Every structure is written in structure tokens, then in C-alpha cells.
Amino acid sequence: MATLSIAFPLATPTPQAGYRVIYWPTDSPSSSNVITPNPTTSPVVISNLNATSYSGTVEASCGGGNYSAPVSFTAAAAASGAATLATGTTCSSGVGNYNLTGTVGHIVRVRLSISGLVNPTSTAWVNAVMGSSNPTFTAYGTTGCFEPGFNSGVSLELFKNITIPTGGVVNINTSIFANNSTSSMISASLTIMTVNGGNNTSTGNTQINSVCVGNSSTGGFCPGVSYTMGD
């Protein structure tokens, strides 16, 4: 899937009903779409597109069915984009906070990867949660059970496609715990995999290798099987 960014100069005074933006695949003028509701700012970002080139028009909507003269455009839809990661609040007892920054409307695929070694003194397992309230999402996973007396390698990966909201920043919260009565050698990393299904063109930080990890001090309930969730 690709993303189209339509930039245009804003009118003065501000149009009463915003702007009417019509777009279509350049090679298929009959397949036109009107953005609703009318946008009021520039640029306008449209995601989940299939074509590589789009054409269209932008008009000031003056109310009462009146529009300014249309301004035409042709633009390429990008199957890539730029996004970066940064540490937010300080790690606290297995709970971390990280900032994902990108272009509004772009879809960023993020992976939370957990790996390490547990030496259970009681039944042990690892659980992890990655989520945000804006946009709202949760991805979570749990490893299987590990019995006392045996060192066990552990790995777990969570994935999530995140649409960058207005403001351009997503606060990703993580909660990763080794459920064991003693601390375990567990580490985690957060990585940007793709932007709009293509390469991340950012020259900034795209991976954090020291994601916050904690220990619950108890084996707790054993989930029995491994699984991961995310899209």
C-alpha cells in the first residue's frame, strides 16, 4: 500500500467550508474520489492506496455550493517514508515509554522483540505488552512455561501497524516481565520495520536496543503455550 500527500497553498480569507479535494489514479480518471469531510489544512495525506500516480483538483469551498476555480495536481504515491524512535520517560519496573515520530497518515510497522535466558526457580514464563492510547492499540504475547532446573532460551516478537495521528507523535508504552522468582537474563528491542510498506528513509534513530524489562518475582499462572499478537 502507498500514501499520497497533497500540498496546496491556503486561501485568504479561510474558505467557509474548507477545501474540496478530488483525486483519481492518473491512468483512470473515471475512478475519482472526494475527500470527506472537507479538509481545512494542507497537506492532505491519503493512505492505503494501490496506484503509484494520482491526479486531481483542489477548490476552496465557499459555502452555498460555490467553489473557487479548481487547481490541478499530479503527484506520486510513496511506498516509503520517514519515522524515528526515541526514549520517552525513564524505565520503571519493567514499564517503558517510547516516542514514535513520523508523517501524519503514514503507516509504520513496529516490532517489539524479546529474547534471553531464564533459569527457573519455580515455573517461569515471559509476557509482554505494547500499546498506545492515541491511536488506540494493544499487542501482547506470552511465552510457554519453563520448568525449574533447566536453563531455557526465550524469544518473543510483537508486531503492530501504527497510523501516525495528528501531531505526528505516538507514545508507545511497553510492559515486559519475566515471571520468575529470580531475575532472568532478558533483553528487548523496539524497531521500525517499514513505513507505508516500504523502506524507512529516515537518517535518524530507527531502533532502541535497551527497552525496559522487569521481573515479577513470582512464576504466577503458567499460560502453557507460546503465542504473539499484532497485525
N, C-alpha and C positions, 0 to 999 in steps of 0.2 A: 504494500500500500504506500501511496505517496501523499505529500502535503503540498498545498498551494498557498502561497502568501500573496495577497493582492494589496498593494500600497497605492494610495491616491492622495492628492492634496485636499485638505479640508476647506470647505466653503466658509465664507464670512458674509453675513451672519450664519450661525449654525442652522442648517435646514430643520424645519419644524418636525419632520418625521424621519430624520436620519437620511440614509442613502439606500437607493435600490441598486443592488449588485446582482447582475445576471451573468452566469458563466456556463460554458459548454466545452466539451473536448474539441480542440481546434479542427479535427477532421470529421466532426459530427455536429454541425450547427443546430440540427433539429433536436438534439438531446440537451436542451437548455434547462437550467435550474435557477431559481430565485432564492437568495439567502433570506431566511425569515427567523426572527423578526429583523427589520431593517437595522443594519449596524450603524453605530453613531461615531465610531473612531476608525482610524487606519493604523496598521494594516488589518485586513481581514484574513484569518487563517482557516483553511478548509482541509480537513484530514480525511483519511480513508478513501483516497481517490485511486482510480485504476489507470487512467491515461497519463501520458508524460507531458503533454502540452495542452493548455487551456486558453480560450479566448473569451471575451465578454465585454460588458459595459458597466459603467458606474454613473448613476444620476443622483442629483440632490432631490430628495422628496420634499416638496414644499407644502404638502397638505392639500386636501380637496381634489386629489387626483392630478395635481400639477407637478411636473418634473422638469429639471433643467435639461439642457442638451446632453445626450449621452457621450461619455468619454470612453473610447475603446481601449482594450488592452489585450495583449497576448503574453503569457508567462509560462515558464516551465515548472512542472511539479517536481519537487525534490524528494528522492527516496533516501534522504540522509538529513543530517542536521547536527547541531552542536549542543552538548549538555555536559555539565560538570557536577562533581560531588565535593562536599566539604563537611567537616565535622561540626556539629551544632553544639549542644550542651555537653558538658563533661560526662563521661561514662559513670554510671552509678548502679552498682549491684546487679550487673547484667543487663541493665536497660540503657540503650544508647539513642542518640538523636543525630540525624544527618540531613544535610540540605542538598536537594537535587535542583539544579538551576538549568532552565532551557527556554526555548521559544514557546510562547503561548500556543496551544493547539497541537504541538508536536507530541508524538507518542514515543516514549522512552522505555525500553525494556531493561529491567534491572534484575540482577541476580544476587541473592544473599547465599554465600557458600560457607558451610561449617565443616570443619574436619578436625581430627585429633585422635587421642588415645585415652581410653578410660580403663581404670583398674578398679573394678567394683569391690567395695567392702560390704555392699548389700546389692540387691538388684538395681542396676543403673540404666539410664537412658538419657537422651538429649531432646529437648524441644525448643523450637524457635518460632518467633512471630515477627513479621514485617508488616507495618501498616501505616496509615495516614488518615486524618480526618478531612483533608482538603487537597486533592479529591479523596473521597472515602474509599478505602480498600483495605483488605487484610489478606495476607498469605501466610500460611503456617504449615509446619511439618514436625514430625516426631520420628526418632529412630526406634528400632526394636529394642528388646530387652537384652541386657548383658549380665551374665551370672557372676557371682563372686569367685575370685581365684584365677581369673583369666584376663589378661590384657586384651583389649578389643579395639581395633581401629574403627573410627566412626566418621561418616560423611553424610551430609545432608545439603540439598540445594533447593532454594525457593526462588521462583521467578514471578515477575509482575510487569505487565504493560501499563505504564502510567501516562495519562494525558496531562500535559503541563497546563495548569489553570491560570486564570487571570492573576497577574502579579509575577508569574514566571518562576516561582519557587515552590517546591513541595518539601515539607518536613517529614522525613521518613523516620519512624520510630521502630526500634528493634528490641526484642526481648529474647535472649538466648541463655538457656540454663542446662547444665549437666546435673541431672537428678541423681546424685551420688552422695554418700555420707562423707566423702573426702573430695578435695578439689581434683579436677581432671585436666589433662593437657589438651584443651580445646581452643581453637582459634577460628576467627571468622573474617570474611572479606565481603565488601559490597562493590559491585562492578556494573558499569553501564555496558550493556551488550550491543544494542543497536539503537538508532534514532530513526523513526519512520520506516523501520525495516531495513535500513541501510547503515552505512558506516557513520560513526560518530566523528564529525570533523573538528571537534574541539581540540585545542592545544593545551587545555587546562587539565586539571586532575579528574580522571575518569575511574579511579579505583581507590578504595580505602581498605587497607590491609589489617587494620587494628580495630575492627568492630567490637564493641563491648560484649563480653561474655561473663556469665556468673555461675554460681553453684548453689543448688537449693538446700544442700546439707542433708538431704534425705532422698532415698530411692523413690519414695512415693508410689503412686499407682503405675504399674507397668502396662504400656499400651499394646505390647505384643507384636506389632508389625511395623515396618517402615513405610512411610508414605510422604509425598510432598504435594503441595497445592499451589496453584497460581495459574496465570494464563500467559 
